[in-house]
Amino acid sequence: MRSSIFTNMVIALLLPLTPIVMLYAYSNQTSSRVLTEEIVKAKRTQVETFVGQLGQMFAQFDSYQKMLYESTEVRNLAYPDLLGDDLLRFRTLKTVSEEINRLAGYGRWKGVIAVVYPKTGMVIKSNSSLGAVPSVLPDKDGFWNYRTKANDGAYFIETISSPAKIAEGEEVDLTVVAKVDEGEIKSDLSDIKGKGLEDPFLYKPGYSPIYNYTANQALIREILPELQLIEHAGSYKPLLIRLKNGTFQVHMEMIQPLGWYLVDYVRSVKSWRPLSETR
Amino acid sequence: MIGRALHLFAVMVFLTLFTLIGACKGVGPFAAGTPDASEAVSSEGEDGAGVPQTFVTLKMIMPGDESARMREFVDNELNERLKKELNLKLELTYIPWSDYQSKLELALSTGEDYDLFWYGTPFVSDYKTKGYIQPLDMLLQKYGRDLTANIPADNFKLDQIDGKLWAIPSQAFTSAGKFTSVMVRQDLLESVGMKAIRTISDLETFYANMHAVDPSYYGYLETERGQDVLWRELSDRPLTFLDENQMFAVNENTGELVNYLESDLYQKVAHVRQRWAVMGLIDKNLVGNLAANIDQENAGKLLFRVGAVSRAMENLQTAQNADAAARLREYYLSPDKPKYIAAPSNEAYMIPAKARHPERAMRFMNWILQSKEHYNFIIYGIEGKDYRIENGKIKLLTNDQLMYEWMWRNKKYFMAPESVDDSVVQDMMQNDDNAKISRIFGFHFDQEPVKKEYAKLLAVYNEKFVPINIGIVSYEKQYDSAIAALKKAGYDKVWAELQKQYAAFRASQPSHAGQEE
């Protein structure tokens, strides 16, 4: 009889509690999922925003390069006979020089724009540093190429020539060059690191990453093999990478004009685990 | 009784609260001091060590191209330190030399939110007139103690207009005859059997001899300035340019203004320049292409350029990067003629009218001159990594330039680079010996009354006179039409206004002992 009363009391207590516990569990799971999704979305937005900015910068240089390529003054300087008069030559040279400086100075991005006239040896450029334009240009015209040279440092470069240079050794009258030093990218990676991203870097399989100035390079080197695997799998969704010192949520997005990826990683907390796992 | 006690208690509470509030606000009998003029400057909250509490980004414009090491230094060591000591992040925007003026003025006129920039002293008056910059008296008084302690008081007079200070004359060093000397590749000069430069003919011989040995060398860098280098030989009157655009001058003997473009002297200078263009000393392929011009200098192909008292020291690092054997030296043509101090500091740091953090800009400048350690840090970088001190001289360990040394050169902190010959350092240190103060010291032409005419004048000058100045168009062919166009643009009106303002300036000056009137 006594146990029957106890059992009844327990049942009476458990009956109303059960839906409350179930509701709590459901609510907690939903909140955790929503929170995780929001964090992922926010991080994704930050990555996409910066990728957009970088892409826009390179696209802007593309358009400046094409504008110069189409300029009558730029082309006339390739043919000295057209500019027989010293004054006309001076004015044309000055116009092109000023135009290049104007274009290179727009916005806060700093790159080098130049026109090289191989037959006369003349170079008109937006930056007066000796190594601003590499002494040897790419063999063929092309979009943004990443180059590392012992004397010139590392940089992205694209060239367009007249007539078009489609094979090595072809002679051209002029080449319009756009170049962005790796240092500019590093500087901006460092800048966005303080504005929301954790430890961003640029990466392309087969190349050394471009780090921000205070990057945890040892950790990034551990992450890199996983990124290669992911790239081979063709998936660029946020993902989790488990390493011996923790689990990391990784975001990566391609900067279209470059073919490089902006990568950022965040140390994962338990509630993020339900995301896709790589191992 | 109880009622009176409560009343008394209420009055006491009121008085206590009043006193406390007064003390907190700094007014009333418990105020820390009496209000003074500096209170016109908004105060920043500081911690116990005097570091401002709010973290800000200080945006500064610099001329030239940022070196790789400078970028890395600013992003890392410098900003780390500035965060700790001034709670700020320095963000530098470099504008290439060839386009500095136009881009700087574009930024200032469109109200971009820069906090600090450098330019030459002659531009201070113009920028003040255009409303680009703000007065600095209060900021200097409040945050610039080390600037006033390390820069002579007379130097500040140079940037005072209408009783207010508009720029910080950052350099405090010798300056007589600045931009009237020639800086020469001394090693190349000696390689063709010459020892020194004293005449225009010496310069031409140097070029001809050198060109015969190796035609890849070219003669002269500046073509749009440096006419006063030649004046020392071509003029029997000591003249000093009054304006950056080289249209007007003052006769240092008589104190009279000289309408230079209409003088015989202008014709003589134009003839020399034309001769140089014909003989190739002025390279027609390089005029108009300033970046390439500088590039050639960087490549070690330049024979001479306009000097700046200390350019032989400043440019040595660049010259030796291209040619380890390079040596530089400055010479004055007709060296026995006197030199004049027109501006004890040609370097002026200004704070834009629309700066977001003017207080922090002033604190930053003050920080640079606060100690020799700060000065060395921002100019040379990290001791042991970027430079070493050997026998009281600076030995640079990197080829990259950080903050331009000449911008902040200060007699108190200066150390010569170990690579520079003692003779060059001696030239520099003794440059002002027996120099005279120029008649135009402290004079600022206010363009406001004739600003429309002046703007037109500059357009015509650049179009018609610059080609004569650089020698690619002959004086005889172009001068008449050029001067006619200049007159049409309002030259006479500008000239009259300049004379009027200059007469008023002279009337306010004490007479110059030892100079003829």
Interface residues (C-beta under 8 A of the other chain):
Chain A: D86 L87 R89 F90 R91 L93 K94 S97 E98 N101 R102 A104 G105 R108 K110 T120 M122 V123 I124 K125 S126 N127 S128 S129 L130 A132 G153 D181 G183 K186 S187 S190 Y213 T214
Chain B: G64 D65 E66 S67 A68 R71 E72 D75 N76 T93 Y94 I95 P96 W97 S98 D99 K103 A277 K284 N285 V287 G288 N289 L290 A291 A292 N293 I294 D295 N298 A299 N321 A322 P467 I470 I472 V473
